[in-house]
Amino acid sequence: MKSRNIAIGCVLALLASSLGTTVAVADPSCTERMDQGDGTSWKECVNDDGSQHCYKISNAEGSTAYEVSCSS
């Protein structure tokens, strides 16, 4: 699904540049990082199309977030 969204974004950008106009692609709406009390935090993001993505990250400095299932 991510590659499809990226492909659509690239096509829109190419189309806009060929027409001399710009197309706005909104960033997802995300919650603030929420501490889970176990040394990790998570956040939830929702795209304009309603697709939901959740991310988990260690609270340790320099950690990288990774996508996890939004369902419990």
mmCIF file as gemmi writes it, N, C-alpha and C atoms, coordinates in Angstrom:
data_model
loop_
_atom_site.group_PDB
_atom_site.id
_atom_site.type_symbol
_atom_site.label_atom_id
_atom_site.label_alt_id
_atom_site.label_comp_id
_atom_site.label_asym_id
_atom_site.label_entity_id
_atom_site.label_seq_id
_atom_site.pdbx_PDB_ins_code
_atom_site.Cartn_x
_atom_site.Cartn_y
_atom_site.Cartn_z
_atom_site.occupancy
_atom_site.B_iso_or_equiv
_atom_site.pdbx_formal_charge
_atom_site.auth_seq_id
_atom_site.auth_asym_id
_atom_site.pdbx_PDB_model_num
ATOM 1 N N . MET Axp A 1 ? 0.823 -1.192 0 1 0 ? 1 A 1
ATOM 2 C CA . MET Axp A 1 ? 0 0 0 1 0 ? 1 A 1
ATOM 3 C C . MET Axp A 1 ? 0.869 1.258 0 1 0 ? 1 A 1
ATOM 4 N N . LYS Axp A 2 ? 1.992 1.212 0.765 1 0 ? 2 A 1
ATOM 5 C CA . LYS Axp A 2 ? 2.868 2.381 0.825 1 0 ? 2 A 1
ATOM 6 C C . LYS Axp A 2 ? 3.433 2.687 -0.553 1 0 ? 2 A 1
ATOM 7 N N . SER Axp A 3 ? 3.863 1.645 -1.298 1 0 ? 3 A 1
ATOM 8 C CA . SER Axp A 3 ? 4.451 1.88 -2.616 1 0 ? 3 A 1
ATOM 9 C C . SER Axp A 3 ? 3.409 2.446 -3.571 1 0 ? 3 A 1
ATOM 10 N N . ARG Axp A 4 ? 2.157 2.035 -3.409 1 0 ? 4 A 1
ATOM 11 C CA . ARG Axp A 4 ? 1.092 2.584 -4.253 1 0 ? 4 A 1
ATOM 12 C C . ARG Axp A 4 ? 0.905 4.077 -3.971 1 0 ? 4 A 1
ATOM 13 N N . ASN Axp A 5 ? 0.898 4.453 -2.676 1 0 ? 5 A 1
ATOM 14 C CA . ASN Axp A 5 ? 0.751 5.864 -2.313 1 0 ? 5 A 1
ATOM 15 C C . ASN Axp A 5 ? 1.919 6.694 -2.82 1 0 ? 5 A 1
ATOM 16 N N . ILE Axp A 6 ? 3.124 6.132 -2.736 1 0 ? 6 A 1
ATOM 17 C CA . ILE Axp A 6 ? 4.31 6.836 -3.232 1 0 ? 6 A 1
ATOM 18 C C . ILE Axp A 6 ? 4.212 7.013 -4.739 1 0 ? 6 A 1
ATOM 19 N N . ALA Axp A 7 ? 3.778 5.96 -5.437 1 0 ? 7 A 1
ATOM 20 C CA . ALA Axp A 7 ? 3.644 6.031 -6.893 1 0 ? 7 A 1
ATOM 21 C C . ALA Axp A 7 ? 2.618 7.082 -7.299 1 0 ? 7 A 1
ATOM 22 N N . ILE Axp A 8 ? 1.499 7.12 -6.591 1 0 ? 8 A 1
ATOM 23 C CA . ILE Axp A 8 ? 0.463 8.115 -6.899 1 0 ? 8 A 1
ATOM 24 C C . ILE Axp A 8 ? 1.002 9.518 -6.665 1 0 ? 8 A 1
ATOM 25 N N . GLY Axp A 9 ? 1.734 9.703 -5.561 1 0 ? 9 A 1
ATOM 26 C CA . GLY Axp A 9 ? 2.325 11.009 -5.276 1 0 ? 9 A 1
ATOM 27 C C . GLY Axp A 9 ? 3.298 11.439 -6.353 1 0 ? 9 A 1
ATOM 28 N N . CYS Axp A 10 ? 4.111 10.503 -6.838 1 0 ? 10 A 1
ATOM 29 C CA . CYS Axp A 10 ? 5.08 10.821 -7.896 1 0 ? 10 A 1
ATOM 30 C C . CYS Axp A 10 ? 4.371 11.195 -9.19 1 0 ? 10 A 1
ATOM 31 N N . VAL Axp A 11 ? 3.323 10.462 -9.523 1 0 ? 11 A 1
ATOM 32 C CA . VAL Axp A 11 ? 2.571 10.769 -10.744 1 0 ? 11 A 1
ATOM 33 C C . VAL Axp A 11 ? 1.946 12.155 -10.634 1 0 ? 11 A 1
ATOM 34 N N . LEU Axp A 12 ? 1.368 12.472 -9.49 1 0 ? 12 A 1
ATOM 35 C CA . LEU Axp A 12 ? 0.768 13.794 -9.303 1 0 ? 12 A 1
ATOM 36 C C . LEU Axp A 12 ? 1.816 14.901 -9.403 1 0 ? 12 A 1
ATOM 37 N N . ALA Axp A 13 ? 2.978 14.669 -8.828 1 0 ? 13 A 1
ATOM 38 C CA . ALA Axp A 13 ? 4.046 15.669 -8.895 1 0 ? 13 A 1
ATOM 39 C C . ALA Axp A 13 ? 4.521 15.866 -10.331 1 0 ? 13 A 1
ATOM 40 N N . LEU Axp A 14 ? 4.681 14.773 -11.078 1 0 ? 14 A 1
ATOM 41 C CA . LEU Axp A 14 ? 5.09 14.889 -12.482 1 0 ? 14 A 1
ATOM 42 C C . LEU Axp A 14 ? 4.03 15.6 -13.31 1 0 ? 14 A 1
ATOM 43 N N . LEU Axp A 15 ? 2.781 15.266 -13.074 1 0 ? 15 A 1
ATOM 44 C CA . LEU Axp A 15 ? 1.682 15.918 -13.787 1 0 ? 15 A 1
ATOM 45 C C . LEU Axp A 15 ? 1.648 17.407 -13.483 1 0 ? 15 A 1
ATOM 46 N N . ALA Axp A 16 ? 1.795 17.757 -12.217 1 0 ? 16 A 1
ATOM 47 C CA . ALA Axp A 16 ? 1.787 19.161 -11.831 1 0 ? 16 A 1
ATOM 48 C C . ALA Axp A 16 ? 2.951 19.916 -12.448 1 0 ? 16 A 1
ATOM 49 N N . SER Axp A 17 ? 4.136 19.305 -12.481 1 0 ? 17 A 1
ATOM 50 C CA . SER Axp A 17 ? 5.287 20.005 -13.047 1 0 ? 17 A 1
ATOM 51 C C . SER Axp A 17 ? 5.123 20.177 -14.555 1 0 ? 17 A 1
ATOM 52 N N . SER Axp A 18 ? 4.485 19.228 -15.214 1 0 ? 18 A 1
ATOM 53 C CA . SER Axp A 18 ? 4.291 19.366 -16.66 1 0 ? 18 A 1
ATOM 54 C C . SER Axp A 18 ? 3.234 20.412 -16.982 1 0 ? 18 A 1
ATOM 55 N N . LEU Axp A 19 ? 2.317 20.649 -16.05 1 0 ? 19 A 1
ATOM 56 C CA . LEU Axp A 19 ? 1.277 21.656 -16.253 1 0 ? 19 A 1
ATOM 57 C C . LEU Axp A 19 ? 1.682 23.021 -15.717 1 0 ? 19 A 1
ATOM 58 N N . GLY Axp A 20 ? 2.79 23.072 -15.024 1 0 ? 20 A 1
ATOM 59 C CA . GLY Axp A 20 ? 3.258 24.34 -14.455 1 0 ? 20 A 1
ATOM 60 C C . GLY Axp A 20 ? 2.474 24.741 -13.222 1 0 ? 20 A 1
ATOM 61 N N . THR Axp A 21 ? 1.836 23.786 -12.575 1 0 ? 21 A 1
ATOM 62 C CA . THR Axp A 21 ? 1.079 24.069 -11.353 1 0 ? 21 A 1
ATOM 63 C C . THR Axp A 21 ? 1.626 23.209 -10.228 1 0 ? 21 A 1
ATOM 64 N N . THR Axp A 22 ? 1.189 23.489 -9.031 1 0 ? 22 A 1
ATOM 65 C CA . THR Axp A 22 ? 1.605 22.673 -7.898 1 0 ? 22 A 1
ATOM 66 C C . THR Axp A 22 ? 0.4 21.918 -7.35 1 0 ? 22 A 1
ATOM 67 N N . VAL Axp A 23 ? 0.66 20.752 -6.828 1 0 ? 23 A 1
ATOM 68 C CA . VAL Axp A 23 ? -0.371 19.933 -6.208 1 0 ? 23 A 1
ATOM 69 C C . VAL Axp A 23 ? 0.026 19.748 -4.76 1 0 ? 23 A 1
ATOM 70 N N . ALA Axp A 24 ? -0.885 20.045 -3.855 1 0 ? 24 A 1
ATOM 71 C CA . ALA Axp A 24 ? -0.593 19.888 -2.437 1 0 ? 24 A 1
ATOM 72 C C . ALA Axp A 24 ? -0.881 18.459 -2.014 1 0 ? 24 A 1
ATOM 73 N N . VAL Axp A 25 ? 0.098 17.839 -1.4 1 0 ? 25 A 1
ATOM 74 C CA . VAL Axp A 25 ? -0.076 16.507 -0.832 1 0 ? 25 A 1
ATOM 75 C C . VAL Axp A 25 ? 0.088 16.679 0.672 1 0 ? 25 A 1
ATOM 76 N N . ALA Axp A 26 ? -0.995 16.472 1.408 1 0 ? 26 A 1
ATOM 77 C CA . ALA Axp A 26 ? -0.986 16.731 2.845 1 0 ? 26 A 1
ATOM 78 C C . ALA Axp A 26 ? -0.214 15.667 3.6 1 0 ? 26 A 1
ATOM 79 N N . ASP Axp A 27 ? 0.487 16.102 4.636 1 0 ? 27 A 1
ATOM 80 C CA . ASP Axp A 27 ? 1.129 15.167 5.545 1 0 ? 27 A 1
ATOM 81 C C . ASP Axp A 27 ? 0.035 14.507 6.377 1 0 ? 27 A 1
ATOM 82 N N . PRO Axp A 28 ? 0.297 13.302 6.852 1 0 ? 28 A 1
ATOM 83 C CA . PRO Axp A 28 ? -0.702 12.652 7.692 1 0 ? 28 A 1
ATOM 84 C C . PRO Axp A 28 ? -0.892 13.418 8.996 1 0 ? 28 A 1
ATOM 85 N N . SER Axp A 29 ? -2.075 13.29 9.565 1 0 ? 29 A 1
ATOM 86 C CA . SER Axp A 29 ? -2.376 13.896 10.858 1 0 ? 29 A 1
ATOM 87 C C . SER Axp A 29 ? -1.981 12.884 11.926 1 0 ? 29 A 1
ATOM 88 N N . CYS Axp A 30 ? -1.068 13.27 12.818 1 0 ? 30 A 1
ATOM 89 C CA . CYS Axp A 30 ? -0.539 12.329 13.812 1 0 ? 30 A 1
ATOM 90 C C . CYS Axp A 30 ? -0.761 12.834 15.23 1 0 ? 30 A 1
ATOM 91 N N . THR Axp A 31 ? -0.934 11.884 16.142 1 0 ? 31 A 1
ATOM 92 C CA . THR Axp A 31 ? -0.988 12.219 17.553 1 0 ? 31 A 1
ATOM 93 C C . THR Axp A 31 ? 0.433 12.502 18.036 1 0 ? 31 A 1
ATOM 94 N N . GLU Axp A 32 ? 0.553 13.095 19.199 1 0 ? 32 A 1
ATOM 95 C CA . GLU Axp A 32 ? 1.858 13.24 19.836 1 0 ? 32 A 1
ATOM 96 C C . GLU Axp A 32 ? 2.314 11.856 20.284 1 0 ? 32 A 1
ATOM 97 N N . ARG Axp A 33 ? 3.615 11.674 20.445 1 0 ? 33 A 1
ATOM 98 C CA . ARG Axp A 33 ? 4.12 10.401 20.973 1 0 ? 33 A 1
ATOM 99 C C . ARG Axp A 33 ? 3.59 10.196 22.379 1 0 ? 33 A 1
ATOM 100 N N . MET Axp A 34 ? 3.064 8.994 22.649 1 0 ? 34 A 1
ATOM 101 C CA . MET Axp A 34 ? 2.486 8.679 23.958 1 0 ? 34 A 1
ATOM 102 C C . MET Axp A 34 ? 3.341 7.624 24.651 1 0 ? 34 A 1
ATOM 103 N N . ASP Axp A 35 ? 3.865 7.977 25.834 1 0 ? 35 A 1
ATOM 104 C CA . ASP Axp A 35 ? 4.715 7.076 26.6 1 0 ? 35 A 1
ATOM 105 C C . ASP Axp A 35 ? 3.887 5.896 27.099 1 0 ? 35 A 1
ATOM 106 N N . GLN Axp A 36 ? 4.405 4.68 26.916 1 0 ? 36 A 1
ATOM 107 C CA . GLN Axp A 36 ? 3.687 3.474 27.319 1 0 ? 36 A 1
ATOM 108 C C . GLN Axp A 36 ? 4.093 2.969 28.703 1 0 ? 36 A 1
ATOM 109 N N . GLY Axp A 37 ? 5.09 3.617 29.332 1 0 ? 37 A 1
ATOM 110 C CA . GLY Axp A 37 ? 5.5 3.224 30.67 1 0 ? 37 A 1
ATOM 111 C C . GLY Axp A 37 ? 6.422 2.004 30.697 1 0 ? 37 A 1
ATOM 112 N N . ASP Axp A 38 ? 6.781 1.485 29.517 1 0 ? 38 A 1
ATOM 113 C CA . ASP Axp A 38 ? 7.655 0.312 29.452 1 0 ? 38 A 1
ATOM 114 C C . ASP Axp A 38 ? 8.942 0.61 28.689 1 0 ? 38 A 1
ATOM 115 N N . GLY Axp A 39 ? 9.263 1.894 28.572 1 0 ? 39 A 1
ATOM 116 C CA . GLY Axp A 39 ? 10.464 2.286 27.836 1 0 ? 39 A 1
ATOM 117 C C . GLY Axp A 39 ? 10.217 2.539 26.362 1 0 ? 39 A 1
ATOM 118 N N . THR Axp A 40 ? 8.944 2.497 25.949 1 0 ? 40 A 1
ATOM 119 C CA . THR Axp A 40 ? 8.59 2.769 24.556 1 0 ? 40 A 1
ATOM 120 C C . THR Axp A 40 ? 7.475 3.811 24.497 1 0 ? 40 A 1
ATOM 121 N N . SER Axp A 41 ? 7.328 4.395 23.319 1 0 ? 41 A 1
ATOM 122 C CA . SER Axp A 41 ? 6.228 5.323 23.038 1 0 ? 41 A 1
ATOM 123 C C . SER Axp A 41 ? 5.621 4.921 21.707 1 0 ? 41 A 1
ATOM 124 N N . TRP Axp A 42 ? 4.406 5.377 21.444 1 0 ? 42 A 1
ATOM 125 C CA . TRP Axp A 42 ? 3.793 5.115 20.143 1 0 ? 42 A 1
ATOM 126 C C . TRP Axp A 42 ? 2.995 6.333 19.711 1 0 ? 42 A 1
ATOM 127 N N . LYS Axp A 43 ? 2.723 6.402 18.41 1 0 ? 43 A 1
ATOM 128 C CA . LYS Axp A 43 ? 1.86 7.451 17.884 1 0 ? 43 A 1
ATOM 129 C C . LYS Axp A 43 ? 1.037 6.864 16.757 1 0 ? 43 A 1
ATOM 130 N N . GLU Axp A 44 ? -0.095 7.494 16.503 1 0 ? 44 A 1
ATOM 131 C CA . GLU Axp A 44 ? -1.02 7.067 15.459 1 0 ? 44 A 1
ATOM 132 C C . GLU Axp A 44 ? -1.148 8.177 14.43 1 0 ? 44 A 1
ATOM 133 N N . CYS Axp A 45 ? -1.111 7.807 13.154 1 0 ? 45 A 1
ATOM 134 C CA . CYS Axp A 45 ? -1.253 8.766 12.067 1 0 ? 45 A 1
ATOM 135 C C . CYS Axp A 45 ? -2.405 8.336 11.163 1 0 ? 45 A 1
ATOM 136 N N . VAL Axp A 46 ? -3.146 9.318 10.646 1 0 ? 46 A 1
ATOM 137 C CA . VAL Axp A 46 ? -4.234 9.05 9.714 1 0 ? 46 A 1
ATOM 138 C C . VAL Axp A 46 ? -4.013 9.917 8.477 1 0 ? 46 A 1
ATOM 139 N N . ASN Axp A 47 ? -3.99 9.276 7.307 1 0 ? 47 A 1
ATOM 140 C CA . ASN Axp A 47 ? -3.827 9.99 6.04 1 0 ? 47 A 1
ATOM 141 C C . ASN Axp A 47 ? -5.153 10.597 5.593 1 0 ? 47 A 1
ATOM 142 N N . ASP Axp A 48 ? -5.099 11.476 4.607 1 0 ? 48 A 1
ATOM 143 C CA . ASP Axp A 48 ? -6.308 12.108 4.07 1 0 ? 48 A 1
ATOM 144 C C . ASP Axp A 48 ? -7.33 11.082 3.594 1 0 ? 48 A 1
ATOM 145 N N . ASP Axp A 49 ? -6.865 9.923 3.129 1 0 ? 49 A 1
ATOM 146 C CA . ASP Axp A 49 ? -7.786 8.9 2.635 1 0 ? 49 A 1
ATOM 147 C C . ASP Axp A 49 ? -8.355 8.036 3.758 1 0 ? 49 A 1
ATOM 148 N N . GLY Axp A 50 ? -8.005 8.352 5.007 1 0 ? 50 A 1
ATOM 149 C CA . GLY Axp A 50 ? -8.537 7.631 6.154 1 0 ? 50 A 1
ATOM 150 C C . GLY Axp A 50 ? -7.704 6.429 6.574 1 0 ? 50 A 1
ATOM 151 N N . SER Axp A 51 ? -6.643 6.111 5.838 1 0 ? 51 A 1
ATOM 152 C CA . SER Axp A 51 ? -5.809 4.98 6.223 1 0 ? 51 A 1
ATOM 153 C C . SER Axp A 51 ? -5.049 5.318 7.506 1 0 ? 51 A 1
ATOM 154 N N . GLN Axp A 52 ? -4.94 4.334 8.377 1 0 ? 52 A 1
ATOM 155 C CA . GLN Axp A 52 ? -4.378 4.51 9.706 1 0 ? 52 A 1
ATOM 156 C C . GLN Axp A 52 ? -3.035 3.789 9.797 1 0 ? 52 A 1
ATOM 157 N N . HIS Axp A 53 ? -2.051 4.446 10.412 1 0 ? 53 A 1
ATOM 158 C CA . HIS Axp A 53 ? -0.728 3.87 10.61 1 0 ? 53 A 1
ATOM 159 C C . HIS Axp A 53 ? -0.281 4.166 12.038 1 0 ? 53 A 1
ATOM 160 N N . CYS Axp A 54 ? 0.286 3.157 12.695 1 0 ? 54 A 1
ATOM 161 C CA . CYS Axp A 54 ? 0.777 3.337 14.058 1 0 ? 54 A 1
ATOM 162 C C . CYS Axp A 54 ? 2.262 3.023 14.106 1 0 ? 54 A 1
ATOM 163 N N . TYR Axp A 55 ? 2.976 3.745 14.965 1 0 ? 55 A 1
ATOM 164 C CA . TYR Axp A 55 ? 4.424 3.621 15.049 1 0 ? 55 A 1
ATOM 165 C C . TYR Axp A 55 ? 4.838 3.475 16.503 1 0 ? 55 A 1
ATOM 166 N N . LYS Axp A 56 ? 5.84 2.611 16.739 1 0 ? 56 A 1
ATOM 167 C CA . LYS Axp A 56 ? 6.39 2.39 18.07 1 0 ? 56 A 1
ATOM 168 C C . LYS Axp A 56 ? 7.864 2.777 18.036 1 0 ? 56 A 1
ATOM 169 N N . ILE Axp A 57 ? 8.352 3.344 19.143 1 0 ? 57 A 1
ATOM 170 C CA . ILE Axp A 57 ? 9.757 3.74 19.222 1 0 ? 57 A 1
ATOM 171 C C . ILE Axp A 57 ? 10.245 3.558 20.652 1 0 ? 57 A 1
ATOM 172 N N . SER Axp A 58 ? 11.495 3.155 20.788 1 0 ? 58 A 1
ATOM 173 C CA . SER Axp A 58 ? 12.117 3.094 22.102 1 0 ? 58 A 1
ATOM 174 C C . SER Axp A 58 ? 12.341 4.526 22.569 1 0 ? 58 A 1
ATOM 175 N N . ASN Axp A 59 ? 12.231 4.749 23.862 1 0 ? 59 A 1
ATOM 176 C CA . ASN Axp A 59 ? 12.469 6.094 24.409 1 0 ? 59 A 1
ATOM 177 C C . ASN Axp A 59 ? 13.956 6.433 24.484 1 0 ? 59 A 1
ATOM 178 N N . ALA Axp A 60 ? 14.824 5.484 24.144 1 0 ? 60 A 1
ATOM 179 C CA . ALA Axp A 60 ? 16.266 5.732 24.17 1 0 ? 60 A 1
ATOM 180 C C . ALA Axp A 60 ? 16.647 6.717 23.069 1 0 ? 60 A 1
ATOM 181 N N . GLU Axp A 61 ? 17.561 7.621 23.372 1 0 ? 61 A 1
ATOM 182 C CA . GLU Axp A 61 ? 18.008 8.625 22.408 1 0 ? 61 A 1
ATOM 183 C C . GLU Axp A 61 ? 18.556 7.952 21.154 1 0 ? 61 A 1
ATOM 184 N N . GLY Axp A 62 ? 18.189 8.481 19.994 1 0 ? 62 A 1
ATOM 185 C CA . GLY Axp A 62 ? 18.682 7.984 18.72 1 0 ? 62 A 1
ATOM 186 C C . GLY Axp A 62 ? 17.906 6.802 18.161 1 0 ? 62 A 1
ATOM 187 N N . SER Axp A 63 ? 16.815 6.402 18.824 1 0 ? 63 A 1
ATOM 188 C CA . SER Axp A 63 ? 16.028 5.265 18.344 1 0 ? 63 A 1
ATOM 189 C C . SER Axp A 63 ? 15.236 5.624 17.101 1 0 ? 63 A 1
ATOM 190 N N . THR Axp A 64 ? 14.931 4.615 16.314 1 0 ? 64 A 1
ATOM 191 C CA . THR Axp A 64 ? 14.169 4.775 15.083 1 0 ? 64 A 1
ATOM 192 C C . THR Axp A 64 ? 12.781 4.158 15.267 1 0 ? 64 A 1
ATOM 193 N N . ALA Axp A 65 ? 11.768 4.893 14.864 1 0 ? 65 A 1
ATOM 194 C CA . ALA Axp A 65 ? 10.388 4.397 14.959 1 0 ? 65 A 1
ATOM 195 C C . ALA Axp A 65 ? 10.153 3.356 13.873 1 0 ? 65 A 1
ATOM 196 N N . TYR Axp A 66 ? 9.285 2.402 14.17 1 0 ? 66 A 1
ATOM 197 C CA . TYR Axp A 66 ? 8.906 1.411 13.174 1 0 ? 66 A 1
ATOM 198 C C . TYR Axp A 66 ? 7.39 1.215 13.247 1 0 ? 66 A 1
ATOM 199 N N . GLU Axp A 67 ? 6.819 0.88 12.08 1 0 ? 67 A 1
ATOM 200 C CA . GLU Axp A 67 ? 5.363 0.741 11.989 1 0 ? 67 A 1
ATOM 201 C C . GLU Axp A 67 ? 4.922 -0.563 12.644 1 0 ? 67 A 1
ATOM 202 N N . VAL Axp A 68 ? 3.838 -0.479 13.419 1 0 ? 68 A 1
ATOM 203 C CA . VAL Axp A 68 ? 3.238 -1.626 14.088 1 0 ? 68 A 1
ATOM 204 C C . VAL Axp A 68 ? 1.749 -1.657 13.781 1 0 ? 68 A 1
ATOM 205 N N . SER Axp A 69 ? 1.1 -2.736 14.109 1 0 ? 69 A 1
ATOM 206 C CA . SER Axp A 69 ? -0.342 -2.865 13.931 1 0 ? 69 A 1
ATOM 207 C C . SER Axp A 69 ? -1.048 -1.877 14.858 1 0 ? 69 A 1
ATOM 208 N N . CYS Axp A 70 ? -2.083 -1.233 14.383 1 0 ? 70 A 1
ATOM 209 C CA . CYS Axp A 70 ? -2.844 -0.3 15.196 1 0 ? 70 A 1
ATOM 210 C C . CYS Axp A 70 ? -3.854 -1.02 16.104 1 0 ? 70 A 1
ATOM 211 N N . SER Axp A 71 ? -4.151 -2.269 15.8 1 0 ? 71 A 1
ATOM 212 C CA . SER Axp A 71 ? -5.107 -3.015 16.627 1 0 ? 71 A 1
ATOM 213 C C . SER Axp A 71 ? -4.377 -3.666 17.78 1 0 ? 71 A 1
ATOM 214 N N . SER Axp A 72 ? -5.089 -3.842 18.857 1 0 ? 72 A 1
ATOM 215 C CA . SER Axp A 72 ? -4.448 -4.439 20.039 1 0 ? 72 A 1
ATOM 216 C C . SER Axp A 72 ? -4.504 -5.936 20.03 1 0 ? 72 A 1
